[in-house]
Amino acid sequence: MELYAFSSLKEQVKKTFNVDPDKVESTFEFKRIKRQLKQKDIKYKVAFERDGEQGIFYEEDGVYYKGFLYIPVFNQRAAAEKGWNTLPTFHIAKCQTIINQMKRDNFHGHYVFENTIVFMKDIDGIEKDLRSCKNCGRETGLSSMHTTEYYNNFIKNDETPGNLKANDLPKEYETNLWGYTPDWYEKSQEYRQKKKFTCESCGIRLDGANGWYLDTHHISGRKTNNSPRNLKCLCVLCHANVDEVHQRNFSTGRNKQRLEEFVQRFRKELSRLGNQYI
């Protein structure tokens, strides 16, 4: 086993940022993103899925930030006259409402992307937390919630792209020669069982003895991050084509042999399922 403490890097972090990664939960400033969207932003800046995670993401300087969309203007007097009794809702997915707005090209200056808690003055003059859209709830399976709940549970967490927190900093990890944690075999097995030994990319099922051709992939590339959100169950063919690094890894030795055996044995089924790498 090898123990990586990253002592020098920790000291540099303390000196540069005045952060003790072992004692402070997070002293990094959360980057607030509030952008009034233009029509072209929906096509070039906004994504509704990142790394297999459903949501609404905004790209800035090559980093995707998770957040939500809402209409920032609420006229209390007009709302009272029309009999409205609720504030505008906020959107967390590409629900039917958002799809309809996209069809109407109704985004230029109409919606705002934000990744923090939003309060707005209601018709009774009281500042209230916005509530999520019902159509988004049907799309995601999440119950209705306020921006406070969504921010705390789905934005301000360790897995959100664009947020750097204390436990994203280097810590002491006990790993084997290949960089995996000591419990990796058990974690990998548990995850593949959870996914019923089915490739999450092409859909081929490889239970029993054929499980030899099924891998658990670290999405971020960090082998010490065994969070289910960082894992993906892939057959060796899909795994071998994740990126150039994996293509090289499967071009020689045991991995190459395993890949060739798999394709030979399951070519017909892979073709039936429409595997893009056949």
N, C-alpha and C positions, 0 to 999 in steps of 0.2 A: 504494500500500500504506500501511496505518497501523500504527504500532507502539504497543502498549499495555503500559506497564511497571508501572502501578499502584504507583508509588513511594511515594505518600502512605499508601496502604493497607498496604503492606509495613512502613513505619515504625510505623504504628499497631499492627500485629500484634506487631512486636518490642517495643514499649513496653508493651503490655497483657499479652501472653502470654509475653514473654521468649523469642520464637522467631525465628530467622533462617530464613525459608522457602527461601533459596537454599543454605544450608549444612547444615541439619539434616534428616536423613531424616524424623524425626517426633518431636516432643516433646509432642504432644498425648496426654493420658491416654486409653488405650483403655477404653471404658466396658464394664465387665463386667455382663452381665445373667444373673442366676440366679433363676428364678422357679418356685416349685412351682405347678403348674397346677391350676386348678379346672375343673369340667366346662364352665362357661360360657366359660372362656378359649379353648377350642378353637373356639368359634363367633365370639367377638368380639375375641380378641387374637392368635390364631395364623393365619397364612396359609401356604399351601403353594406359592405362586407370587407373585412380584413383578416387574413390568416384564418379563414373559416369561421370567424366570429361575426354574427349578425349585429348590426347597429348603424349609426351614422357617424362618419369620420370626415374630418376636414384636413386637407394636406397643406402644410406650410413649411417651407424650407426643407422639403424632403421628409418631414415627420408627419405622421397621421395622428390627429388628436380625436378622441372619442367625445361625442357630445350629443346635442339634440337640436331640432329646429322648432321655431315658434314665430308667431306674428307679434312684433313688439308693440304695436299700437292698439290701445283699447280705449274707446271713447265712452266714458261712463254714462254721459247724458244720452247719447245715441242708443246705447245698449238698453237703458231703462225705457226709452221710448218704444223700442222694438220688442220689449218683453224678454230680453236675454237675461238670464240669471246666473251665468257662468262666465268665467274668464276664458280667453283663448287657451286651447290645450297645447301641449308640446309633443313633438314627434320623435320617436326613438327607432323607427324602422321605415322601410319603404312600404308603407301601408297604402290602402286604397285612396286615402285622402291625398297623400303625396303624389301618387301615380296620376290622379286626376289633375292636380296642379301642374305637374310636368307636361301633361298633354296640352294644357292651356297656355304653356309658356309663362306661367304666372309666378315666376320667382324673382324677377328683376326688382330688387329693392323691397320685396314683399316679405321675405323671410329672413330671419337671423339665425346663424349658427352660434351656439354658446356651449361652454362646458363647465359652467358653474351654476349655483342656485339662483333662480329667478323669482322675484316677487313683483306683483303688479297690483295697482289700486283697483279694487272692485267697485261696483256701483254703490255699495254702502260706504265707500270712502276708506275701507280698511285694506291695508296691504296684505295680499295673500300669495301663497306659494302656488305656482301653476301646477295643474294636474295633467297626467299623460293622456294621450288620445286613445279612445276605445278601439279604434281600428288597429292601432299599433299593438294593443293588448291582444287582439285576436290573431295578429300576425306573429307575435313573439311568444305568446302563451304566458306573458307576464300580467299580473293583476295591475289595476290602476294604481298609480303612485304619484307623489309630488316630486318636484325637481330636487328637493333635499334628499329624498330616499334614493333617487336615481344617481345623483352625484356621489353619495356616500357608498353605495353598493356596486355601482357599475362604471364609475369614472375614476374616482380618487382611490385607486387600489394598485397593488403592485404589478398587475398584469397589463395595465392600460398603456398603449403606445404613447410616448410623449411625456410620461411622468417618471421622474427619477426619484426613488425613495431609498431609505437607508438600506433595506435588504436587497436592493439592486447593486449595492457596492460590494466589492470583493470580501468574502468571509472565508473562514477556514472550512474547507471541504475535504473529507477523506475520500479518495478516489482510487480506482484500480489503475493499471497501466494504460488503459484505453480512455481514462477520464470519466468513467461512470461511477456513480455512488455505489457503496457496498450492497444496498438493497435493490439495485436496478433490476436484477432478474425477476424478483418478486413483483416490483412495480410494473414491469413490462407485461408479465403474465396476467396480472390483475386487469390491466387496461385492455389487453386483447380479449380477455374473457368478457369484459364489460361490453365490448363491441361485437361480441359473438363471433370472434375470429373472422371478421369480414373487413376487407380492404375498404377504407373510407374514401378512396379515390375511384376505383373501377367497380367495386361491389362484389368481387369474387370472394366466396367463403372457403376458408381453408382450415377447418377444424380437424381434430385427431392428429394422425401422423403427418398430415400435410401442413400443420402449423409451422413446420420448419421453414416454409417459404413465406412466412408472415413476420413483419418487423414492427416495432414500435418506434416511431420517428419523433425526434425532438424538433418541434417547429421552429423555435428560435435559434437552434444550433447549440444552446447551452445544455450540456449533458448533465449538469447538476440540478437543473430545474425540472423536477418530475411532476409538476402540477398537471392535472388532467387537461387543463387549457393549453398546455404546451406540448401535448402528445397527439399523435395521429397514428392510427393503425393502417399499415400499408403492406401490400404484397411486395415481393422483392423487385418486381418489374417497375412498379410505380415509385418505390423507394429509390431505385437506381437512377431515376430520371428527375428527382427533385431539383437538382441543380448540378453545376459542373463538378463540384466537390464530390457529390455522390456518384456521378458518372465515372469519375476516376477511381473511386473506392470499389466500384463493382466491375472494373475493367481487368482486374488481375486476381490471382489466388483463389481462395475458397469462395469469396463472394461471386466471382465470375462464374465459377463452376455451378454454384447454387442457382444463379440467375439463368444460366443456359439450361439446366435441368428443369427448372420451373416452366420456362417458355415451351420447352419440348413437350412436357407432360400436359400442360394446360392451354396450349395454343388455341384449340377449338373453343374452349369456354371463354377465354379472354377475348377472342374475336366476337363471340356471341354477345358478350357484355359491352363491346365497343371500346375496349381498352385502347387508348390513343397511341400507345407505344408498340403495338403489334404491327 
